[in-house]
Structures are given as structure tokens and as C-alpha cells.
Amino acid sequence: MRRTLLYALLGLSGLVTVLPLLYMVSLSLQTEAETLAADAVLVPDSPQWGNYAELFTRAPFGDFIVNSLVVAGAITLAHLLFDPLVGYVFAKFRFPLRDTLFVALLATLMVPFFVRMIPLYVLMANLGWLNTYQGLVTPFLMDAFGIFLMRQFIQPIPDDLIHAARIDGASELRVYRSVILPQTRPALAVLGLFTFVFQWNEFLWPLVATTTPEMRTIPVGLTLFNQEYFTLWHLTAAGSVILFVPTAVLFVLTQRHFVRGIALTGLK
């Protein structure tokens, strides 16, 4: 009886979670008249698959997709390259003010992005990087959360493994590449997925740092379908479905490592 009740609660929770997504898919296949009807249409009479093609005729949606892939992909690769390296230094090396620097690094997590946005905008403007890929990517090449996550994961790795590699003549770079990185794959999967999803859905900075439609990412580009007096809901929903698909595919592909990484990181 208890197991049946538990399954029922889990099923109800899953339905409540998935229902908005299903309605978004339904909305993306409706006509404009159906989206504006007084009573909500849950299942369209005739699915309008052409809504997805219309996205590309009403706006440079292909450019939006390319921009999102370039920005989110470059930032994710940078995090996977730099965050474990800095985390390794904080976890396994002793140097003056190490703990103070780490606390100062963590303190940056308490500073909201809105506070940093204006000086960051002025800096990018002075460098001439507004409305460019380097202006969208450079401010987010590393962050304190990723460094903290990797440090926590690397710290319990036995020092004896590192010492043994050094005694065998391995350089510090070889120790990092051959001893540390292979044991951090679950944490790298978590870091990569979190970073990609966050940057793929990022709205504020691409909105501020771009001035032409061709440089917009998908979340910012969808605002083109919001007019002053009405919104093209069927096109906005179709764009949102396209926005959702890559993150869902990436989660499915990395699910095994992601779940293992969450479990191991949580235990530590």
C-alpha cells in the first residue's frame, strides 16, 4: 500500500513537472487564432508544423542558433579547461595566502551579476568588444562555483598517487592530465552540463551586449516575436521548443556521469 501511494505521488509530481512542457509543444503547433482563443486549446485540430519553418522567415533564427552554440559551447569548454586546473591548485598545492584567496574567490559568489554588469559593459565598450563573440564569451571564461566544485572533488584524491607519479618522473602537467583528470570525469560532466544549460538560457548579458539582431542568441532573439500590443505565442513557443531540445539531448547523453557526479559530490 505504501509503495503504491509512493508511486502515485511520484507519478503526480512527474505529471505536474512535464505538463508545462507538453503545453508548450502543443502551443507551438497551434494557429495564431487558437493561441488567442478565450478557452485554452490543449490539442490543436490541425498541427501547424510550418510554425517551425516560419521562425526562419520572420527572423534570422539560424543566426540565433549558431550564436547560442558558439557562446555556450566556448564558455563550457573554457570552464572544463580552466576550472579543474585552478581547483587542482587550490586542492593540492600549498602557497602563501591560499586559504585567504580561496575565501575571497568564494565571496564573489555573493555579488549579484547586476552589480558587476555596468562596469563590465563599460569595459567591453572601451575594448570595442560589444556586439562581438569575444564580448559575449570573455567575461564568463571561469567562475567561482566551478572552481569550488572541482576543488571539493579533487581534494580527497590521495596525495600518494600524485607523489608516485612525480617519483616516476612525470611533470606537473603530466600528473594533472594523467592522474587527476581521469578521476574527475563525473564532476566534469556535472560542471559541463550546468555551465552549458546556464549559458544556453542566459538572457540578460546577451541582451545588453548585442546591438544587432544577427548577434542575438535564441533567448534574446525570441523577443522579436513580442510586439508592442500582442505576442506571437505560437512562434515564441516553437522557438522555445528548439531552445529546449539541445539541453535535453545533452542531459540524456551525460545522464550516467551526471547522476554519479551529483552523488559523489553530495557525499563529499
PyRosetta script that sets phi, psi and omega in degrees:
from pyrosetta import init, pose_from_sequence

init()
pose = pose_from_sequence("MRRTLLYALLGLSGLVTVLPLLYMVSLSLQTEAETLAADAVLVPDSPQWGNYAELFTRAPFGDFIVNSLVVAGAITLAHLLFDPLVGYVFAKFRFPLRDTLFVALLATLMVPFFVRMIPLYVLMANLGWLNTYQGLVTPFLMDAFGIFLMRQFIQPIPDDLIHAARIDGASELRVYRSVILPQTRPALAVLGLFTFVFQWNEFLWPLVATTTPEMRTIPVGLTLFNQEYFTLWHLTAAGSVILFVPTAVLFVLTQRHFVRGIALTGLK")
pose.set_psi(1, -45.2)
pose.set_omega(1, -180.0)
pose.set_phi(2, -64.4)
pose.set_psi(2, -37.3)
pose.set_omega(2, 179.8)
pose.set_phi(3, -67.8)
pose.set_psi(3, -38.9)
pose.set_omega(3, 178.5)
pose.set_phi(4, -63.1)
pose.set_psi(4, -43.6)
pose.set_omega(4, 178.6)
pose.set_phi(5, -63.0)
pose.set_psi(5, -39.2)
pose.set_omega(5, 178.9)
pose.set_phi(6, -63.6)
pose.set_psi(6, -44.5)
pose.set_omega(6, 178.5)
pose.set_phi(7, -63.0)
pose.set_psi(7, -38.8)
pose.set_omega(7, 179.5)
pose.set_phi(8, -63.4)
pose.set_psi(8, -42.9)
pose.set_omega(8, 178.8)
pose.set_phi(9, -65.3)
pose.set_psi(9, -40.9)
pose.set_omega(9, 178.2)
pose.set_phi(10, -64.7)
pose.set_psi(10, -42.0)
pose.set_omega(10, 178.5)
pose.set_phi(11, -63.3)
pose.set_psi(11, -41.9)
pose.set_omega(11, 178.8)
pose.set_phi(12, -64.9)
pose.set_psi(12, -41.2)
pose.set_omega(12, 178.4)
pose.set_phi(13, -63.3)
pose.set_psi(13, -42.5)
pose.set_omega(13, 178.7)
pose.set_phi(14, -63.7)
pose.set_psi(14, -40.2)
pose.set_omega(14, 179.5)
pose.set_phi(15, -64.0)
pose.set_psi(15, -44.4)
pose.set_omega(15, 179.0)
pose.set_phi(16, -62.2)
pose.set_psi(16, -36.0)
pose.set_omega(16, -179.6)
pose.set_phi(17, -70.9)
pose.set_psi(17, -39.9)
pose.set_omega(17, -173.8)
pose.set_phi(18, -84.3)
pose.set_psi(18, -23.0)
pose.set_omega(18, -173.6)
pose.set_phi(19, -55.2)
pose.set_psi(19, -46.5)
pose.set_omega(19, 178.5)
pose.set_phi(20, -60.9)
pose.set_psi(20, -35.2)
pose.set_omega(20, 178.5)
pose.set_phi(21, -66.1)
pose.set_psi(21, -43.6)
pose.set_omega(21, 179.1)
pose.set_phi(22, -63.6)
pose.set_psi(22, -39.0)
pose.set_omega(22, 179.1)
pose.set_phi(23, -67.6)
pose.set_psi(23, -34.0)
pose.set_omega(23, 176.6)
pose.set_phi(24, -63.5)
pose.set_psi(24, -40.8)
pose.set_omega(24, 177.6)
pose.set_phi(25, -64.6)
pose.set_psi(25, -43.1)
pose.set_omega(25, 178.2)
pose.set_phi(26, -60.9)
pose.set_psi(26, -43.6)
pose.set_omega(26, -179.2)
pose.set_phi(27, -62.3)
pose.set_psi(27, -35.0)
pose.set_omega(27, -178.4)
pose.set_phi(28, -70.2)
pose.set_psi(28, -15.6)
pose.set_omega(28, -178.3)
pose.set_phi(29, -107.0)
pose.set_psi(29, 8.4)
pose.set_omega(29, -179.3)
pose.set_phi(30, -93.9)
pose.set_psi(30, 162.0)
pose.set_omega(30, 171.9)
pose.set_phi(31, -78.3)
pose.set_psi(31, 165.6)
pose.set_omega(31, 179.3)
pose.set_phi(32, -62.4)
pose.set_psi(32, -36.0)
pose.set_omega(32, 179.4)
pose.set_phi(33, -64.5)
pose.set_psi(33, -40.1)
pose.set_omega(33, -180.0)
pose.set_phi(34, -65.5)
pose.set_psi(34, -37.4)
pose.set_omega(34, -179.6)
pose.set_phi(35, -68.4)
pose.set_psi(35, -24.4)
pose.set_omega(35, -178.2)
pose.set_phi(36, -98.2)
pose.set_psi(36, 1.8)
pose.set_omega(36, -179.0)
pose.set_phi(37, -65.0)
pose.set_psi(37, 150.9)
pose.set_omega(37, -178.3)
pose.set_phi(38, -62.6)
pose.set_psi(38, -40.8)
pose.set_omega(38, 177.9)
pose.set_phi(39, -95.9)
pose.set_psi(39, 132.5)
pose.set_omega(39, -178.3)
pose.set_phi(40, -62.5)
pose.set_psi(40, 133.2)
pose.set_omega(40, 177.2)
pose.set_phi(41, -94.7)
pose.set_psi(41, 117.6)
pose.set_omega(41, -178.1)
pose.set_phi(42, -86.9)
pose.set_psi(42, -38.4)
pose.set_omega(42, 179.0)
pose.set_phi(43, -125.6)
pose.set_psi(43, 116.2)
pose.set_omega(43, -177.9)
pose.set_phi(44, -66.1)
pose.set_psi(44, 145.2)
pose.set_omega(44, 179.0)
pose.set_phi(45, -63.1)
pose.set_psi(45, -44.8)
pose.set_omega(45, -179.5)
pose.set_phi(46, -133.3)
pose.set_psi(46, 102.6)
pose.set_omega(46, -176.3)
pose.set_phi(47, -54.2)
pose.set_psi(47, 128.6)
pose.set_omega(47, -177.4)
pose.set_phi(48, -96.4)
pose.set_psi(48, 80.1)
pose.set_omega(48, -179.7)
pose.set_phi(49, -65.3)
pose.set_psi(49, -20.4)
pose.set_omega(49, 179.0)
pose.set_phi(50, -66.8)
pose.set_psi(50, -13.9)
pose.set_omega(50, 177.5)
pose.set_phi(51, -58.6)
pose.set_psi(51, -35.1)
pose.set_omega(51, -178.9)
pose.set_phi(52, -69.5)
pose.set_psi(52, -36.7)
pose.set_omega(52, 176.8)
pose.set_phi(53, -71.4)
pose.set_psi(53, -33.8)
pose.set_omega(53, -179.2)
pose.set_phi(54, -63.6)
pose.set_psi(54, -27.7)
pose.set_omega(54, 177.4)
pose.set_phi(55, -54.3)
pose.set_psi(55, -39.6)
pose.set_omega(55, -173.6)
pose.set_phi(56, -81.8)
pose.set_psi(56, -15.1)
pose.set_omega(56, 177.0)
pose.set_phi(57, -94.0)
pose.set_psi(57, -27.1)
pose.set_omega(57, -179.3)
pose.set_phi(58, -83.4)
pose.set_psi(58, -21.5)
pose.set_omega(58, -175.7)
pose.set_phi(59, -155.7)
pose.set_psi(59, 159.6)
pose.set_omega(59, 176.9)
pose.set_phi(60, -73.9)
pose.set_psi(60, 64.7)
pose.set_omega(60, -173.2)
pose.set_phi(61, -67.8)
pose.set_psi(61, -29.8)
pose.set_omega(61, 175.3)
pose.set_phi(62, -60.7)
pose.set_psi(62, -39.6)
pose.set_omega(62, 176.6)
pose.set_phi(63, -65.2)
pose.set_psi(63, -37.6)
pose.set_omega(63, 179.0)
pose.set_phi(64, -60.2)
pose.set_psi(64, -44.8)
pose.set_omega(64, -178.2)
pose.set_phi(65, -64.1)
pose.set_psi(65, -45.8)
pose.set_omega(65, -180.0)
pose.set_phi(66, -61.2)
pose.set_psi(66, -45.1)
pose.set_omega(66, -179.6)
pose.set_phi(67, -60.9)
pose.set_psi(67, -43.3)
pose.set_omega(67, 179.7)
pose.set_phi(68, -63.8)
pose.set_psi(68, -41.9)
pose.set_omega(68, 179.7)
pose.set_phi(69, -64.4)
pose.set_psi(69, -42.9)
pose.set_omega(69, -178.7)
pose.set_phi(70, -65.3)
pose.set_psi(70, -48.3)
pose.set_omega(70, -175.7)
pose.set_phi(71, -67.8)
pose.set_psi(71, -52.3)
pose.set_omega(71, -178.1)
pose.set_phi(72, -65.7)
pose.set_psi(72, -39.1)
pose.set_omega(72, -179.9)
pose.set_phi(73, -66.6)
pose.set_psi(73, -43.9)
pose.set_omega(73, -179.1)
pose.set_phi(74, -65.1)
pose.set_psi(74, -42.6)
pose.set_omega(74, -179.6)
pose.set_phi(75, -66.9)
pose.set_psi(75, -39.8)
pose.set_omega(75, 178.8)
pose.set_phi(76, -63.3)
pose.set_psi(76, -45.2)
pose.set_omega(76, 178.3)
pose.set_phi(77, -62.0)
pose.set_psi(77, -39.9)
pose.set_omega(77, 178.5)
pose.set_phi(78, -63.3)
pose.set_psi(78, -41.1)
pose.set_omega(78, 178.4)
pose.set_phi(79, -64.6)
pose.set_psi(79, -42.1)
pose.set_omega(79, 179.9)
pose.set_phi(80, -67.1)
pose.set_psi(80, -24.3)
pose.set_omega(80, -179.8)
pose.set_phi(81, -85.2)
pose.set_psi(81, -46.2)
pose.set_omega(81, -170.5)
pose.set_phi(82, -92.4)
pose.set_psi(82, -40.9)
pose.set_omega(82, -173.9)
pose.set_phi(83, -60.2)
pose.set_psi(83, -47.2)
pose.set_omega(83, 178.0)
pose.set_phi(84, -65.1)
pose.set_psi(84, -32.3)
pose.set_omega(84, 180.0)
pose.set_phi(85, -65.7)
pose.set_psi(85, -46.9)
pose.set_omega(85, 178.4)
pose.set_phi(86, -68.3)
pose.set_psi(86, -39.0)
pose.set_omega(86, 177.7)
pose.set_phi(87, -61.7)
pose.set_psi(87, -37.9)
pose.set_omega(87, 177.6)
pose.set_phi(88, -63.3)
pose.set_psi(88, -41.8)
pose.set_omega(88, 179.4)
pose.set_phi(89, -62.6)
pose.set_psi(89, -45.8)
pose.set_omega(89, -179.8)
pose.set_phi(90, -68.5)
pose.set_psi(90, -27.7)
pose.set_omega(90, -175.8)
pose.set_phi(91, -84.2)
pose.set_psi(91, -35.8)
pose.set_omega(91, -168.1)
pose.set_phi(92, -120.7)
pose.set_psi(92, -4.9)
pose.set_omega(92, -179.2)
pose.set_phi(93, -113.9)
pose.set_psi(93, 143.6)
pose.set_omega(93, 176.6)
pose.set_phi(94, -108.1)
pose.set_psi(94, 126.0)
pose.set_omega(94, 178.4)
pose.set_phi(95, -152.5)
pose.set_psi(95, 160.1)
pose.set_omega(95, -176.3)
pose.set_phi(96, -58.7)
pose.set_psi(96, 139.0)
pose.set_omega(96, 176.7)
pose.set_phi(97, 64.7)
pose.set_psi(97, 21.7)
pose.set_omega(97, -178.6)
pose.set_phi(98, -59.4)
pose.set_psi(98, -50.1)
pose.set_omega(98, -177.7)
pose.set_phi(99, -66.8)
pose.set_psi(99, -37.0)
pose.set_omega(99, 178.8)
pose.set_phi(100, -63.7)
pose.set_psi(100, -43.9)
pose.set_omega(100, 178.5)
pose.set_phi(101, -63.4)
pose.set_psi(101, -37.6)
pose.set_omega(101, -179.2)
pose.set_phi(102, -68.4)
pose.set_psi(102, -40.5)
pose.set_omega(102, 177.1)
pose.set_phi(103, -64.1)
pose.set_psi(103, -41.0)
pose.set_omega(103, 177.3)
pose.set_phi(104, -62.7)
pose.set_psi(104, -37.6)
pose.set_omega(104, 177.7)
pose.set_phi(105, -63.7)
pose.set_psi(105, -45.2)
pose.set_omega(105, 179.4)
pose.set_phi(106, -65.0)
pose.set_psi(106, -31.4)
pose.set_omega(106, -179.0)
pose.set_phi(107, -63.1)
pose.set_psi(107, -25.8)
pose.set_omega(107, 179.3)
pose.set_phi(108, -65.8)
pose.set_psi(108, -18.9)
pose.set_omega(108, 177.0)
pose.set_phi(109, -66.5)
pose.set_psi(109, -23.1)
pose.set_omega(109, -177.8)
pose.set_phi(110, -82.7)
pose.set_psi(110, -9.6)
pose.set_omega(110, -177.7)
pose.set_phi(111, -90.9)
pose.set_psi(111, 115.4)
pose.set_omega(111, -179.7)
pose.set_phi(112, -63.8)
pose.set_psi(112, 150.6)
pose.set_omega(112, -179.2)
pose.set_phi(113, -62.5)
pose.set_psi(113, -30.0)
pose.set_omega(113, -180.0)
pose.set_phi(114, -59.8)
pose.set_psi(114, -32.0)
pose.set_omega(114, -179.1)
pose.set_phi(115, -70.7)
pose.set_psi(115, -36.4)
pose.set_omega(115, -177.0)
pose.set_phi(116, -87.3)
pose.set_psi(116, -12.3)
pose.set_omega(116, -169.6)
pose.set_phi(117, -66.1)
pose.set_psi(117, -43.3)
pose.set_omega(117, -176.1)
pose.set_phi(118, -66.6)
pose.set_psi(118, -51.3)
pose.set_omega(118, 176.5)
pose.set_phi(119, -61.0)
pose.set_psi(119, -33.9)
pose.set_omega(119, 177.5)
pose.set_phi(120, -65.0)
pose.set_psi(120, -40.3)
pose.set_omega(120, 179.2)
pose.set_phi(121, -64.2)
pose.set_psi(121, -43.3)
pose.set_omega(121, 179.6)
pose.set_phi(122, -63.0)
pose.set_psi(122, -41.7)
pose.set_omega(122, 178.8)
pose.set_phi(123, -61.8)
pose.set_psi(123, -46.9)
pose.set_omega(123, -179.9)
pose.set_phi(124, -63.7)
pose.set_psi(124, -36.6)
pose.set_omega(124, 178.6)
pose.set_phi(125, -66.1)
pose.set_psi(125, -42.0)
pose.set_omega(125, 179.4)
pose.set_phi(126, -66.0)
pose.set_psi(126, -32.5)
pose.set_omega(126, 177.8)
pose.set_phi(127, -79.8)
pose.set_psi(127, -10.9)
pose.set_omega(127, -177.3)
pose.set_phi(128, 74.8)
pose.set_psi(128, 27.9)
pose.set_omega(128, -175.4)
pose.set_phi(129, -103.3)
pose.set_psi(129, 4.7)
pose.set_omega(129, 176.6)
pose.set_phi(130, -67.6)
pose.set_psi(130, 146.3)
pose.set_omega(130, 179.9)
pose.set_phi(131, 61.7)
pose.set_psi(131, 31.5)
pose.set_omega(131, 176.4)
pose.set_phi(132, -132.1)
pose.set_psi(132, 162.8)
pose.set_omega(132, 178.0)
pose.set_phi(133, -64.4)
pose.set_psi(133, -39.9)
pose.set_omega(133, -178.7)
pose.set_phi(134, -65.2)
pose.set_psi(134, -31.1)
pose.set_omega(134, 176.5)
pose.set_phi(135, -70.1)
pose.set_psi(135, -30.6)
pose.set_omega(135, 179.3)
pose.set_phi(136, -81.4)
pose.set_psi(136, -28.5)
pose.set_omega(136, -171.8)
pose.set_phi(137, -97.3)
pose.set_psi(137, -46.1)
pose.set_omega(137, -169.2)
pose.set_phi(138, -54.0)
pose.set_psi(138, -42.8)
pose.set_omega(138, -177.0)
pose.set_phi(139, -64.9)
pose.set_psi(139, -10.8)
pose.set_omega(139, -173.3)
pose.set_phi(140, -123.7)
pose.set_psi(140, 28.0)
pose.set_omega(140, -177.5)
pose.set_phi(141, -69.1)
pose.set_psi(141, -28.0)
pose.set_omega(141, 176.5)
pose.set_phi(142, -140.5)
pose.set_psi(142, 158.0)
pose.set_omega(142, 170.2)
pose.set_phi(143, -149.1)
pose.set_psi(143, 160.3)
pose.set_omega(143, -174.0)
pose.set_phi(144, -65.3)
pose.set_psi(144, -33.6)
pose.set_omega(144, -178.5)
pose.set_phi(145, -63.1)
pose.set_psi(145, -45.0)
pose.set_omega(145, -179.5)
pose.set_phi(146, -63.7)
pose.set_psi(146, -41.4)
pose.set_omega(146, 178.9)
pose.set_phi(147, -64.8)
pose.set_psi(147, -42.4)
pose.set_omega(147, 178.3)
pose.set_phi(148, -62.3)
pose.set_psi(148, -45.3)
pose.set_omega(148, -179.6)
pose.set_phi(149, -59.3)
pose.set_psi(149, -46.7)
pose.set_omega(149, -177.5)
pose.set_phi(150, -69.6)
pose.set_psi(150, -37.5)
pose.set_omega(150, 178.2)
pose.set_phi(151, -61.7)
pose.set_psi(151, -44.4)
pose.set_omega(151, -179.5)
pose.set_phi(152, -63.1)
pose.set_psi(152, -32.6)
pose.set_omega(152, -179.0)
pose.set_phi(153, -79.5)
pose.set_psi(153, -34.5)
pose.set_omega(153, -176.2)
pose.set_phi(154, -80.5)
pose.set_psi(154, -30.7)
pose.set_omega(154, -173.6)
pose.set_phi(155, -54.3)
pose.set_psi(155, -42.5)
pose.set_omega(155, -178.7)
pose.set_phi(156, -75.3)
pose.set_psi(156, -7.4)
pose.set_omega(156, 178.2)
pose.set_phi(157, -62.6)
pose.set_psi(157, 127.6)
pose.set_omega(157, -175.1)
pose.set_phi(158, -57.6)
pose.set_psi(158, 135.0)
pose.set_omega(158, 177.7)
pose.set_phi(159, -65.3)
pose.set_psi(159, -25.6)
pose.set_omega(159, -179.0)
pose.set_phi(160, -59.2)
pose.set_psi(160, -35.6)
pose.set_omega(160, 178.2)
pose.set_phi(161, -61.9)
pose.set_psi(161, -42.0)
pose.set_omega(161, -178.9)
pose.set_phi(162, -68.0)
pose.set_psi(162, -44.6)
pose.set_omega(162, 179.9)
pose.set_phi(163, -62.7)
pose.set_psi(163, -40.4)
pose.set_omega(163, -180.0)
pose.set_phi(164, -62.5)
pose.set_psi(164, -40.6)
pose.set_omega(164, 178.6)
pose.set_phi(165, -65.1)
pose.set_psi(165, -40.5)
pose.set_omega(165, 179.2)
pose.set_phi(166, -65.6)
pose.set_psi(166, -40.5)
pose.set_omega(166, 179.0)
pose.set_phi(167, -63.1)
pose.set_psi(167, -33.4)
pose.set_omega(167, 177.6)
pose.set_phi(168, -75.3)
pose.set_psi(168, -0.7)
pose.set_omega(168, 175.5)
pose.set_phi(169, 97.6)
pose.set_psi(169, 8.3)
pose.set_omega(169, -179.4)
pose.set_phi(170, -73.2)
pose.set_psi(170, 140.1)
pose.set_omega(170, 176.0)
pose.set_phi(171, -74.2)
pose.set_psi(171, 169.2)
pose.set_omega(171, 179.9)
pose.set_phi(172, -62.0)
pose.set_psi(172, -38.8)
pose.set_omega(172, 178.6)
pose.set_phi(173, -65.1)
pose.set_psi(173, -38.3)
pose.set_omega(173, 178.6)
pose.set_phi(174, -68.2)
pose.set_psi(174, -38.9)
pose.set_omega(174, 177.0)
pose.set_phi(175, -60.7)
pose.set_psi(175, -45.2)
pose.set_omega(175, -179.5)
pose.set_phi(176, -63.6)
pose.set_psi(176, -44.1)
pose.set_omega(176, -174.9)
pose.set_phi(177, -74.9)
pose.set_psi(177, -37.5)
pose.set_omega(177, -172.0)
pose.set_phi(178, -99.1)
pose.set_psi(178, -22.7)
pose.set_omega(178, -177.6)
pose.set_phi(179, -107.5)
pose.set_psi(179, -47.0)
pose.set_omega(179, -173.8)
pose.set_phi(180, -79.9)
pose.set_psi(180, -54.6)
pose.set_omega(180, -173.2)
pose.set_phi(181, -58.4)
pose.set_psi(181, -43.1)
pose.set_omega(181, -179.5)
pose.set_phi(182, -60.2)
pose.set_psi(182, -25.2)
pose.set_omega(182, -178.4)
pose.set_phi(183, -90.6)
pose.set_psi(183, -2.9)
pose.set_omega(183, -177.8)
pose.set_phi(184, -109.8)
pose.set_psi(184, 15.1)
pose.set_omega(184, -177.3)
pose.set_phi(185, -57.6)
pose.set_psi(185, -45.0)
pose.set_omega(185, 178.5)
pose.set_phi(186, -59.5)
pose.set_psi(186, -41.5)
pose.set_omega(186, 179.3)
pose.set_phi(187, -67.4)
pose.set_psi(187, -36.7)
pose.set_omega(187, 177.6)
pose.set_phi(188, -64.9)
pose.set_psi(188, -36.7)
pose.set_omega(188, 177.2)
pose.set_phi(189, -63.1)
pose.set_psi(189, -43.5)
pose.set_omega(189, 178.7)
pose.set_phi(190, -63.6)
pose.set_psi(190, -47.0)
pose.set_omega(190, -178.7)
pose.set_phi(191, -62.4)
pose.set_psi(191, -45.1)
pose.set_omega(191, -178.7)
pose.set_phi(192, -63.8)
pose.set_psi(192, -43.3)
pose.set_omega(192, -178.8)
pose.set_phi(193, -67.5)
pose.set_psi(193, -46.0)
pose.set_omega(193, 178.4)
pose.set_phi(194, -58.0)
pose.set_psi(194, -46.4)
pose.set_omega(194, -176.6)
pose.set_phi(195, -65.4)
pose.set_psi(195, -45.6)
pose.set_omega(195, -177.8)
pose.set_phi(196, -64.0)
pose.set_psi(196, -45.4)
pose.set_omega(196, -178.9)
pose.set_phi(197, -63.1)
pose.set_psi(197, -42.6)
pose.set_omega(197, -179.3)
pose.set_phi(198, -63.8)
pose.set_psi(198, -46.4)
pose.set_omega(198, -177.9)
pose.set_phi(199, -73.0)
pose.set_psi(199, -31.7)
pose.set_omega(199, 177.8)
pose.set_phi(200, -64.3)
pose.set_psi(200, -34.8)
pose.set_omega(200, -179.0)
pose.set_phi(201, -96.4)
pose.set_psi(201, -0.9)
pose.set_omega(201, -176.6)
pose.set_phi(202, -59.9)
pose.set_psi(202, 135.2)
pose.set_omega(202, -175.5)
pose.set_phi(203, -118.4)
pose.set_psi(203, -45.2)
pose.set_omega(203, -167.2)
pose.set_phi(204, -65.4)
pose.set_psi(204, -53.9)
pose.set_omega(204, -175.3)
pose.set_phi(205, -65.6)
pose.set_psi(205, -44.8)
pose.set_omega(205, 175.7)
pose.set_phi(206, -59.9)
pose.set_psi(206, -31.6)
pose.set_omega(206, 177.6)
pose.set_phi(207, -67.3)
pose.set_psi(207, -40.7)
pose.set_omega(207, -177.1)
pose.set_phi(208, -76.7)
pose.set_psi(208, -38.6)
pose.set_omega(208, -169.4)
pose.set_phi(209, -90.3)
pose.set_psi(209, -4.1)
pose.set_omega(209, 178.7)
pose.set_phi(210, -114.0)
pose.set_psi(210, 146.9)
pose.set_omega(210, -178.6)
pose.set_phi(211, -123.7)
pose.set_psi(211, -9.4)
pose.set_omega(211, 179.0)
pose.set_phi(212, -123.4)
pose.set_psi(212, 148.3)
pose.set_omega(212, -179.6)
pose.set_phi(213, -58.6)
pose.set_psi(213, -31.6)
pose.set_omega(213, -175.7)
pose.set_phi(214, -67.9)
pose.set_psi(214, -18.2)
pose.set_omega(214, -179.8)
pose.set_phi(215, -100.5)
pose.set_psi(215, 1.6)
pose.set_omega(215, -177.6)
pose.set_phi(216, -75.3)
pose.set_psi(216, 152.3)
pose.set_omega(216, 171.4)
pose.set_phi(217, -90.8)
pose.set_psi(217, 174.5)
pose.set_omega(217, -174.2)
pose.set_phi(218, -59.8)
pose.set_psi(218, -48.9)
pose.set_omega(218, -177.8)
pose.set_phi(219, -58.9)
pose.set_psi(219, -37.6)
pose.set_omega(219, 179.5)
pose.set_phi(220, -76.1)
pose.set_psi(220, -37.9)
pose.set_omega(220, -179.6)
pose.set_phi(221, -62.5)
pose.set_psi(221, -30.9)
pose.set_omega(221, -179.9)
pose.set_phi(222, -63.7)
pose.set_psi(222, -19.6)
pose.set_omega(222, 179.3)
pose.set_phi(223, -67.8)
pose.set_psi(223, -16.8)
pose.set_omega(223, 177.5)
pose.set_phi(224, -64.1)
pose.set_psi(224, -22.3)
pose.set_omega(224, -179.6)
pose.set_phi(225, -89.3)
pose.set_psi(225, 0.3)
pose.set_omega(225, 175.2)
pose.set_phi(226, -99.5)
pose.set_psi(226, 106.5)
pose.set_omega(226, -180.0)
pose.set_phi(227, -88.5)
pose.set_psi(227, 177.4)
pose.set_omega(227, -176.9)
pose.set_phi(228, -66.4)
pose.set_psi(228, -38.4)
pose.set_omega(228, -174.4)
pose.set_phi(229, -112.6)
pose.set_psi(229, -9.9)
pose.set_omega(229, 179.1)
pose.set_phi(230, -155.3)
pose.set_psi(230, 165.3)
pose.set_omega(230, 179.4)
pose.set_phi(231, -125.6)
pose.set_psi(231, 136.2)
pose.set_omega(231, 176.3)
pose.set_phi(232, -82.8)
pose.set_psi(232, 85.0)
pose.set_omega(232, -172.0)
pose.set_phi(233, -64.8)
pose.set_psi(233, -36.8)
pose.set_omega(233, -177.8)
pose.set_phi(234, -65.3)
pose.set_psi(234, -36.6)
pose.set_omega(234, 178.4)
pose.set_phi(235, -76.2)
pose.set_psi(235, -37.6)
pose.set_omega(235, 176.8)
pose.set_phi(236, -61.9)
pose.set_psi(236, -41.1)
pose.set_omega(236, 178.8)
pose.set_phi(237, -67.9)
pose.set_psi(237, -38.9)
pose.set_omega(237, 178.7)
pose.set_phi(238, -63.3)
pose.set_psi(238, -41.9)
pose.set_omega(238, 176.9)
pose.set_phi(239, -65.1)
pose.set_psi(239, -35.2)
pose.set_omega(239, 179.4)
pose.set_phi(240, -67.7)
pose.set_psi(240, -35.2)
pose.set_omega(240, 176.7)
pose.set_phi(241, -63.6)
pose.set_psi(241, -44.4)
pose.set_omega(241, 177.7)
pose.set_phi(242, -62.3)
pose.set_psi(242, -37.4)
pose.set_omega(242, 178.1)
pose.set_phi(243, -63.8)
pose.set_psi(243, -32.8)
pose.set_omega(243, -176.0)
pose.set_phi(244, -79.2)
pose.set_psi(244, -33.6)
pose.set_omega(244, -169.9)
pose.set_phi(245, -58.0)
pose.set_psi(245, -50.0)
pose.set_omega(245, -176.9)
pose.set_phi(246, -60.0)
pose.set_psi(246, -38.6)
pose.set_omega(246, -180.0)
pose.set_phi(247, -67.6)
pose.set_psi(247, -36.9)
pose.set_omega(247, 177.9)
pose.set_phi(248, -65.7)
pose.set_psi(248, -43.5)
pose.set_omega(248, 179.3)
pose.set_phi(249, -63.3)
pose.set_psi(249, -43.1)
pose.set_omega(249, -179.6)
pose.set_phi(250, -63.1)
pose.set_psi(250, -39.2)
pose.set_omega(250, 178.5)
pose.set_phi(251, -64.7)
pose.set_psi(251, -42.1)
pose.set_omega(251, 179.7)
pose.set_phi(252, -62.3)
pose.set_psi(252, -42.4)
pose.set_omega(252, -177.7)
pose.set_phi(253, -67.8)
pose.set_psi(253, -31.9)
pose.set_omega(253, -176.0)
pose.set_phi(254, -108.0)
pose.set_psi(254, 12.2)
pose.set_omega(254, -172.4)
pose.set_phi(255, -57.5)
pose.set_psi(255, -43.9)
pose.set_omega(255, -176.3)
pose.set_phi(256, -62.1)
pose.set_psi(256, -48.1)
pose.set_omega(256, 178.8)
pose.set_phi(257, -68.3)
pose.set_psi(257, -36.5)
pose.set_omega(257, -177.8)
pose.set_phi(258, -63.7)
pose.set_psi(258, -47.7)
pose.set_omega(258, -179.7)
pose.set_phi(259, -64.0)
pose.set_psi(259, -41.7)
pose.set_omega(259, 178.6)
pose.set_phi(260, -64.7)
pose.set_psi(260, -40.3)
pose.set_omega(260, 179.9)
pose.set_phi(261, -66.0)
pose.set_psi(261, -41.7)
pose.set_omega(261, 177.8)
pose.set_phi(262, -62.3)
pose.set_psi(262, -42.6)
pose.set_omega(262, -178.7)
pose.set_phi(263, -64.6)
pose.set_psi(263, -46.5)
pose.set_omega(263, -178.5)
pose.set_phi(264, -67.3)
pose.set_psi(264, -43.4)
pose.set_omega(264, 179.8)
pose.set_phi(265, -64.6)
pose.set_psi(265, -37.0)
pose.set_omega(265, 178.5)
pose.set_phi(266, -66.9)
pose.set_psi(266, -36.5)
pose.set_omega(266, 179.2)
pose.set_phi(267, -66.5)
pose.set_psi(267, -28.8)
pose.set_omega(267, -178.9)
pose.set_phi(268, -86.5)
pose.dump_pdb("model.pdb")
